[in-house]
């Protein structure tokens, strides 16, 4: 049996008087794929953001890769370096090329050389079908292409966990298929 890579125990989260997460208990094992469904405002994004400690919880415990996120001795940036997140709205740097958007964290966080970061980034861009856009800028891309760049950027960090926050919600219907294909390939791996 695989070890839980994410575990939430008795997690509560409030926004003022609104109890958005109520006594959440679940775990995800290595290699497992979990989809969280629910209506708008039901706490899906909040739950994902809590796993990466981008939101603070009011009570309970969250463990990621064996680390208690609320243990003061835990270096949250070290845990985040192993937890990739693909945001709903891409969060690409508009002033950087597509290649630089993917290499910047590899170089700043992981200490990769420019050559190593470029090599991996170009392979990932090829994988998501965008190597020909490497030297372009985000404003030259469609929504689906931006989302595939965001996925490549996340993969470049070689995370143990990838969190997707509604990765197709901001896309036109004709763009959704390409992004879902990339996600299916990742899940298969």
URZIJO-V203699 format. One record per residue. N is the residue number from 1. RES is the residue in one letter. PSI is psi in whole degrees, -180 to 180 (none if undefined). OMEGA is omega in whole degrees, 0 to 359 (NA if undefined). Layout:
n:N res:RES psi:PSI omega:OMEGA
n:N res:RES psi:PSI omega:OMEGA
This chain:
n:1 res:X psi:131 omega:181
n:2 res:X psi:152 omega:178
n:3 res:X psi:147 omega:177
n:4 res:X psi:128 omega:177
n:5 res:X psi:-25 omega:173
n:6 res:X psi:133 omega:178
n:7 res:X psi:129 omega:176
n:8 res:X psi:132 omega:181
n:9 res:X psi:118 omega:175
n:10 res:X psi:44 omega:185
n:11 res:X psi:129 omega:174
n:12 res:X psi:142 omega:177
n:13 res:X psi:131 omega:179
n:14 res:X psi:146 omega:163
n:15 res:X psi:98 omega:186
n:16 res:X psi:-122 omega:179
n:17 res:X psi:-9 omega:183
n:18 res:X psi:118 omega:182
n:19 res:X psi:88 omega:188
n:20 res:X psi:-39 omega:176
n:21 res:X psi:119 omega:185
n:22 res:X psi:108 omega:174
n:23 res:X psi:56 omega:182
n:24 res:X psi:128 omega:177
n:25 res:X psi:117 omega:173
n:26 res:X psi:165 omega:175
n:27 res:X psi:156 omega:177
n:28 res:X psi:128 omega:179
n:29 res:X psi:163 omega:179
n:30 res:X psi:135 omega:179
n:31 res:X psi:-8 omega:181
n:32 res:X psi:145 omega:177
n:33 res:X psi:126 omega:181
n:34 res:X psi:133 omega:176
n:35 res:X psi:131 omega:178
n:36 res:X psi:118 omega:182
n:37 res:X psi:151 omega:176
n:38 res:X psi:167 omega:181
n:39 res:X psi:165 omega:177
n:40 res:X psi:135 omega:178
n:41 res:X psi:6 omega:183
n:42 res:X psi:-4 omega:175
n:43 res:X psi:9 omega:181
n:44 res:X psi:-53 omega:181
n:45 res:X psi:-38 omega:178
n:46 res:X psi:-44 omega:179
n:47 res:X psi:-47 omega:180
n:48 res:X psi:-42 omega:180
n:49 res:X psi:-30 omega:176
n:50 res:X psi:-36 omega:180
n:51 res:X psi:-28 omega:179
n:52 res:X psi:6 omega:181
n:53 res:X psi:34 omega:171
n:54 res:X psi:-14 omega:172
n:55 res:X psi:141 omega:177
n:56 res:X psi:143 omega:175
n:57 res:X psi:161 omega:179
n:58 res:X psi:-30 omega:175
n:59 res:X psi:163 omega:180
n:60 res:X psi:-171 omega:182
n:61 res:X psi:144 omega:174
n:62 res:X psi:128 omega:178
n:63 res:X psi:130 omega:178
n:64 res:X psi:120 omega:181
n:65 res:X psi:37 omega:178
n:66 res:X psi:-6 omega:181
n:67 res:X psi:133 omega:175
n:68 res:X psi:111 omega:184
n:69 res:X psi:-23 omega:183
n:70 res:X psi:10 omega:171
n:71 res:X psi:123 omega:184
n:72 res:X psi:-21 omega:180
n:73 res:X psi:-14 omega:182
n:74 res:X psi:129 omega:176
n:75 res:X psi:102 omega:185
n:76 res:X psi:-32 omega:179
n:77 res:X psi:-32 omega:176
n:78 res:X psi:-42 omega:178
n:79 res:X psi:-43 omega:180
n:80 res:X psi:-31 omega:179
n:81 res:X psi:-20 omega:179
n:82 res:X psi:2 omega:182
n:83 res:X psi:104 omega:179
n:84 res:X psi:149 omega:178
n:85 res:X psi:128 omega:175
n:86 res:X psi:112 omega:185
n:87 res:X psi:159 omega:179
n:88 res:X psi:-36 omega:185
n:89 res:X psi:32 omega:168
n:90 res:X psi:-50 omega:181
n:91 res:X psi:43 omega:174
n:92 res:X psi:149 omega:177
n:93 res:X psi:117 omega:186
n:94 res:X psi:-25 omega:183
n:95 res:X psi:-4 omega:180
n:96 res:X psi:149 omega:174
n:97 res:X psi:167 omega:177
n:98 res:X psi:-45 omega:179
n:99 res:X psi:-45 omega:180
n:100 res:X psi:-33 omega:176
n:101 res:X psi:-33 omega:182
n:102 res:X psi:-32 omega:184
n:103 res:X psi:-24 omega:189
n:104 res:X psi:-46 omega:181
n:105 res:X psi:-35 omega:178
n:106 res:X psi:-40 omega:182
n:107 res:X psi:-43 omega:185
n:108 res:X psi:-39 omega:185
n:109 res:X psi:-45 omega:184
n:110 res:X psi:-10 omega:178
n:111 res:X psi:22 omega:179
n:112 res:X psi:149 omega:175
n:113 res:X psi:162 omega:179
n:114 res:X psi:-43 omega:181
n:115 res:X psi:-48 omega:180
n:116 res:X psi:-45 omega:182
n:117 res:X psi:-43 omega:179
n:118 res:X psi:-43 omega:182
n:119 res:X psi:-49 omega:179
n:120 res:X psi:-42 omega:182
n:121 res:X psi:-41 omega:179
n:122 res:X psi:-38 omega:176
n:123 res:X psi:-42 omega:180
n:124 res:X psi:-39 omega:176
n:125 res:X psi:-37 omega:176
n:126 res:X psi:-41 omega:180
n:127 res:X psi:-37 omega:180
n:128 res:X psi:10 omega:174
n:129 res:X psi:28 omega:184
n:130 res:X psi:20 omega:182
n:131 res:X psi:-30 omega:179
n:132 res:X psi:-11 omega:179
n:133 res:X psi:6 omega:188
n:134 res:X psi:-37 omega:185
n:135 res:X psi:9 omega:175
n:136 res:X psi:-176 omega:182
n:137 res:X psi:158 omega:182
n:138 res:X psi:-36 omega:182
n:139 res:X psi:-9 omega:179
n:140 res:X psi:1 omega:185
n:141 res:X psi:153 omega:172
n:142 res:X psi:171 omega:178
n:143 res:X psi:-43 omega:179
n:144 res:X psi:-38 omega:178
n:145 res:X psi:-41 omega:178
n:146 res:X psi:-41 omega:181
n:147 res:X psi:-38 omega:177
n:148 res:X psi:-34 omega:174
n:149 res:X psi:-42 omega:179
n:150 res:X psi:-38 omega:177
n:151 res:X psi:-45 omega:178
n:152 res:X psi:-41 omega:179
n:153 res:X psi:-42 omega:179
n:154 res:X psi:-45 omega:180
n:155 res:X psi:-32 omega:181
n:156 res:X psi:-26 omega:180
n:157 res:X psi:-3 omega:180
n:158 res:X psi:54 omega:183
n:159 res:X psi:155 omega:174
n:160 res:X psi:-26 omega:184
n:161 res:X psi:139 omega:172
n:162 res:X psi:126 omega:177
n:163 res:X psi:126 omega:178
n:164 res:X psi:123 omega:178
n:165 res:X psi:97 omega:180
n:166 res:X psi:61 omega:188
n:167 res:X psi:-13 omega:180
n:168 res:X psi:-1 omega:187
n:169 res:X psi:-28 omega:182
n:170 res:X psi:8 omega:185
n:171 res:X psi:152 omega:171
n:172 res:X psi:150 omega:182
n:173 res:X psi:-36 omega:182
n:174 res:X psi:-13 omega:180
n:175 res:X psi:-19 omega:187
n:176 res:X psi:-42 omega:184
n:177 res:X psi:-45 omega:181
n:178 res:X psi:-41 omega:179
n:179 res:X psi:-43 omega:179
n:180 res:X psi:-35 omega:177
n:181 res:X psi:-44 omega:178
n:182 res:X psi:-42 omega:180
n:183 res:X psi:-39 omega:177
n:184 res:X psi:-42 omega:178
n:185 res:X psi:-43 omega:178
n:186 res:X psi:-44 omega:181
n:187 res:X psi:-40 omega:180
n:188 res:X psi:-37 omega:179
n:189 res:X psi:none omega:NA
